Amino acid sequence: YSPNDVCASSYGVEKDKKLSIKHYEEAAMGGHNVARNNLGVEEFYSFRYSRAMKHYKIGAKMGCEQSFGNIREMYTRGLVPEEDYKEALAGYQEAVKERSSPERARAMDYLRARDGSK
């Protein structure tokens, strides 16, 4: 478990939302794209959609599939304008393209074959 998992879920400790968010912020500033997405989720559920979108955009531009999925969901609900969606899509696609390589493709093929996935 990460320190944030413990703070957010009360695994043996008192639940501390502020400390949980602090850990997400530290991880996000360190480049952890899932932590960035989780900050967006916190903002979304606090009805701060523009702040959520900022976190999701950063995550999407880092290649976080969850962040891009959240942007797509917000766009389909009419919560963000089309230009924001297009910007996030372009950033996400660029990040995915940058991290693609023949070695990664072979590794993914191997894992899919091993696990019997598509």
C-alpha positions as CSV (number, residue, x, y, z in Angstrom):
1,Y,0.0,0.0,0.0
2,S,1.1,3.6,-0.6
3,P,0.9,6.1,2.2
4,N,-2.0,7.6,0.4
5,D,-3.9,4.3,0.3
6,V,-3.6,4.1,4.0
7,C,-4.8,7.7,4.6
8,A,-7.6,7.5,2.1
9,S,-9.0,4.1,3.1
10,S,-8.3,3.9,6.9
11,Y,-6.3,0.7,6.7
12,G,-5.4,0.6,10.4
13,V,-5.3,4.4,10.8
14,E,-7.8,7.2,11.2
15,K,-9.0,8.4,7.8
16,D,-7.4,11.7,7.0
17,K,-8.7,13.3,3.7
18,K,-6.3,16.3,3.9
19,L,-3.3,14.1,4.4
20,S,-4.5,11.9,1.6
21,I,-4.7,14.8,-0.8
22,K,-1.3,16.0,0.3
23,H,0.2,12.7,-0.7
24,Y,-1.5,12.8,-4.0
25,E,-0.2,16.4,-4.6
26,E,3.3,15.3,-3.8
27,A,3.2,12.3,-6.1
28,A,1.6,14.4,-8.9
29,M,4.3,17.0,-8.6
30,G,6.8,14.2,-8.9
31,G,5.3,13.1,-12.2
32,H,2.9,10.3,-11.0
33,N,0.1,10.4,-13.6
34,V,-2.4,8.3,-11.6
35,A,-2.0,10.6,-8.6
36,R,-2.7,13.5,-10.9
37,N,-5.8,11.7,-12.1
38,N,-6.9,11.1,-8.5
39,L,-6.6,14.8,-7.7
40,G,-8.9,15.4,-10.7
41,V,-11.3,12.9,-9.2
42,E,-11.3,14.7,-5.9
43,E,-12.0,18.0,-7.6
44,F,-14.7,16.4,-9.8
45,Y,-16.6,15.1,-6.8
46,S,-16.3,18.5,-5.1
47,F,-18.0,19.9,-8.2
48,R,-14.9,21.9,-9.2
49,Y,-15.0,20.8,-12.8
50,S,-12.5,23.3,-14.2
51,R,-9.9,22.3,-11.6
52,A,-10.7,18.6,-12.3
53,M,-10.2,19.2,-16.0
54,K,-6.8,20.8,-15.4
55,H,-5.6,17.8,-13.5
56,Y,-7.1,15.4,-16.1
57,K,-5.4,17.3,-18.9
58,I,-2.0,17.1,-17.3
59,G,-2.5,13.4,-16.6
60,A,-3.7,12.7,-20.2
61,K,-0.7,14.6,-21.6
62,M,1.4,12.2,-19.5
63,G,-0.3,9.3,-21.1
64,C,-2.7,8.4,-18.3
65,E,-5.6,6.5,-19.9
66,Q,-7.8,7.1,-16.8
67,S,-7.4,10.8,-17.1
68,F,-8.3,10.8,-20.7
69,G,-11.3,8.6,-20.0
70,N,-12.5,11.0,-17.4
71,I,-12.1,13.9,-19.9
72,R,-14.1,12.0,-22.5
73,E,-16.8,11.3,-19.9
74,M,-17.0,15.0,-18.9
75,Y,-17.1,16.0,-22.6
76,T,-20.0,13.6,-23.3
77,R,-21.9,15.0,-20.3
78,G,-21.4,18.5,-21.7
79,L,-19.1,19.6,-18.8
80,V,-16.2,20.7,-20.9
81,P,-15.9,22.4,-24.3
82,E,-14.9,20.5,-27.4
83,E,-11.6,22.4,-27.8
84,D,-10.5,21.1,-24.3
85,Y,-11.5,17.6,-25.3
86,K,-9.5,17.9,-28.6
87,E,-6.5,19.3,-26.8
88,A,-6.5,16.5,-24.3
89,L,-7.0,13.9,-27.0
90,A,-4.0,15.3,-29.0
91,G,-1.9,15.3,-25.8
92,Y,-2.8,11.8,-24.9
93,Q,-2.2,10.5,-28.4
94,E,1.2,12.2,-28.5
95,A,2.2,10.7,-25.1
96,V,1.2,7.2,-26.2
97,K,3.1,7.6,-29.4
98,E,6.2,8.8,-27.6
99,R,6.3,5.8,-25.3
100,S,5.7,3.3,-28.0
101,S,8.5,1.1,-29.3
102,P,9.0,-2.3,-30.9
103,E,10.3,-3.7,-27.6
104,R,7.2,-2.5,-25.8
105,A,5.0,-4.0,-28.5
106,R,6.7,-7.3,-28.3
107,A,6.4,-7.3,-24.5
108,M,2.7,-6.5,-24.7
109,D,2.2,-9.3,-27.3
110,Y,4.0,-11.7,-24.9
111,L,1.9,-10.7,-22.0
112,R,-1.3,-11.0,-23.9
113,A,-0.3,-14.5,-25.2
114,R,0.7,-15.6,-21.7
115,D,-2.6,-14.3,-20.2
116,G,-4.8,-15.4,-23.0
117,S,-5.9,-11.8,-23.6
118,K,-6.9,-10.2,-26.9
